[in-house]
Amino acid sequence: MPKHHFVIENKAEVNEYIHASYSWDSHGRKHKSGLTPEKHATLEDEFIAYIYDSLQWLDTWNPSTCTRCSGLNNYGITVIEEQNALLKFQQLIQVWIDLFSHATDPIVLTGNYSIDGGDQKGNYEKLVYNKVELINELYTLANMAKYAEINGKCIVHFGI
C-alpha cells in the first residue's frame, strides 16, 4: 500500500531538492541522519484520502514548484511551515483522534468505490485499521506539528 510520510525539518533546509536528503529502505521506511520515531509519521494513502477534505483547509507550500497551495500534494512534497498552519494541522489531527477514539476496534472506514470486472457491479472498499496503532500514529503526527510550531520548524510531507 502506498504511504505518505511526514517529517520535522528545519525551514532553512527545505528546498526543491529536500527529497534527496532522505532515503527509503526495502520496507518503505524513511531514513536520514537524526530522524527519530518522534520526528516521523506514516499514514496509508487510503487513510489520507479519507481525511483529505479536511486537510485542504491547510495553507501549504510546494517546494518543487515554489508555489503556495492548499492541502497536501498527493504525488510530491508539501511543506507546512507557517505557525498558524502548523497549529491548524495539529488541531485537525487532534479532532480526528478524538473522533476515532469513539470507534470500535478495529476501525472500519468506507473507502473508494470500485467496479468489478465485466459484471459492472461495484462496491465500496473497506479500510480496516487497528485502533491503537492508528491513533498512536495520529498522536505522533499531532505532536510533531505542535513541536514544529513551538520550535520554528516545519513539517515536510512526502506524497506517494
N, C-alpha and C positions, 0 to 999 in steps of 0.2 A: 504494500500500500504506500502511495506517495505520502511524504511527510513535509510539514512546514516546521522550520527551525527558527527559534528566537534566541538571540544572544545579547548580552550587555556589552556595549562598546564605548570607547572614548570618542566623543564627537569629532575631535581633530583627526582621527584615523579613518573616518568614513569618507570614501570617495567612490568613483565608478569602478575601482579595482579591489574593493573590500573583499569580494568573494575569493580572491587569490590568497588571502591571509588564512583561509580555513581549508581543511581537507576532510574527506569523508572516508571511513573505513568500509570494509565489505558488508558490515551490518547496518550501514546507513547512519552511523554515529558521527557527529561533527567533532573535529579536533582543532585546537590551536593552543599554543603555549599560554598557560594561565587560565584556560577555560575550565571552570569547575561546574559541578552539577547545579549549584545555586545560580549560575550565570548562564544557564542554557535550559530551554524548554522545547519540547517537541510535541506537535499535535498532528493527527492524521488529517489528510486533505478533506475527507468526507466530513469530519467534525468542523473544520474551518468553514466549509460550505454551509453547514447547519447554522452557524452563528454569523455568517458573512454579512448579512444586512446590518447588524449592529456595529460591526467593525467599519462599515462605510462612514460612520459618523466621526472617524478619526482624521485629523489633518496630518498628512504624512509627506514624505519626500522620497522620490525615486532617484537614487544616485546614478543609475545607468543613463537616464535621460536628463538629469539635472532639472527636474520639474517637480513642483508641488502637486499633490494629488490627495484623494480621499480614500481611506481604506487600505487594504493590502494588495500588493501586486501578486497575483496567483503564481505567475511563472517567472518571477525575478526577485529582485531585492527591494525592500521597502524599509525606510527608516522612520521611526517615531522618535522625534528629538525635542520638540518644544515641551516645556514644562507642563503647560495646560493639556497638551495631547497625551503626555505620559500619565498625568493624573486621571484623565478621562479613560484611558486604556485600562488602568488599574481598577477603576470603578466599574467599568463594563465587565471585566473578567470577574470581579467580585460578585456582581449581580448574577452572572451565570453560575458561579459557585453556590451562591445562596439558593438559586432555583434548583440545581441538581442535587443539593443536599436533601431535598424532599423526595427525590426519586427512589424507586426500588432498586435493588441490586440483583442483576446487572441493569444498567441504564440502557433502555432500548429507545432509539430515536428513529424517525422516519427520514430516509434518505431520498435519493433521486428516483424518479420514475423511469423505468426501462421497459422496452417491448421485447418479448421473447421471439426469436427467430421467425419462422414462417407463419405461425398461427396468429400473429398480430395481437396477442394478449399481453397485457402489461401488468406490472405491479411495482410497488414502492420497495426499494431496498430497505432492509432493516439494519441499522447501525447499532451494534451491541458493544458496550464499554463496561469494564469493571469500575464500579462506582468509586471505590477508594483510589484506584490508580488515576482515573480521570480527574477527580477533584484535587488530588495531590499535584498533578501536573499543572492544573489551573492555578493552584496556590503558588507554585513556583513562579509561574508567569506573572501573576499579580504582584508578588514580592519583588520580582525583577523590575517591573515598571515603577514601583514605589522607590526602590533603591536608585534607579536611574534618575528619577525626578529629583530626589533629595541630593544626589551627588553630582549633578550636572553631566550625566552620561546620557546615552540613548539606547534604544532597543533597535537592533537590526533583525529584520525578518527575511528569511530565505524561503521563497516560494518553491513549489515543486519543480 
